[in-house]
Amino acid sequence: MTQGTAEDAMRRACDAILVGDVMTAMQDLSPEAMNEAMTAGANIAMLPTPLSYEIESHETVGDEQRFVVRFKTSAQDVVAKTSWRDFGMGWKIVSISAEGLAG
C-alpha cells in the first residue's frame, strides 16, 4: 500500500516545481499524463519559475484524487488541474491540464 496521501504527493510535486526541479515532478506522471504534459510543454517551458502555489480544491471522484492548483509566476497565474491515482506502489498523475498558458 502507498505511504502518504495524494495531497502529500501533490505538495511534493509542487514544491519540486517551485525550486525548478521539473524532473522530480515529472516522475509522478503516468504515460497518459506525460503525453498531456508534453502537449503543453513548449508553453510551460516559456514561463518563469513559479513563486508560490495554492491548492484551491481537492475532491475524490471514484478512485481518483483531483486537485486544482494555482501557481503564481512573475508573468501570470497558471491553474493546473491534476487527477492522481494510487497504483499501490505510489501515487501517479493520470491526467493533467493547465489554464493561463500562452498559446
BELVENMO-V168283 format. One line per field, one symbol per residue. ss: DSSP state (H for helix, E for strand, L for the rest). phi: phi as a letter, one per 40 degrees, with the letter a starting at -180 (. if undefined). psi: psi as a letter, one per 20 degrees, with the letter a starting at -180 (. if undefined). Layout:
BEGIN
ss = ???
phi = ???
psi = ???
END
This chain:
BEGIN
ss = LLLLLHHHHHHHHHHHHHLLLHHHHHLLELHHHHHHHHHHHHHHHLLLLLLEEEEEEEEEELLEEEEEEEEELLLLEEEEEEEEEELLLLEEEEEEEEELLLL
phi = .ccgbccdcccccccccccgccccccccccdcccccccccdcccccccddcaaaccaaabbgcbbbbbbbccbccacbbbbbbbbccgbicbcbaaaabhccb
psi = qpqrrhhggghggghghhjjmhgghhiiprhghggghhhigghghiqqpqhrqpohqpqpocjqopqppopprigrqpoppqpqqojhirpqpipprqqjqq.
END
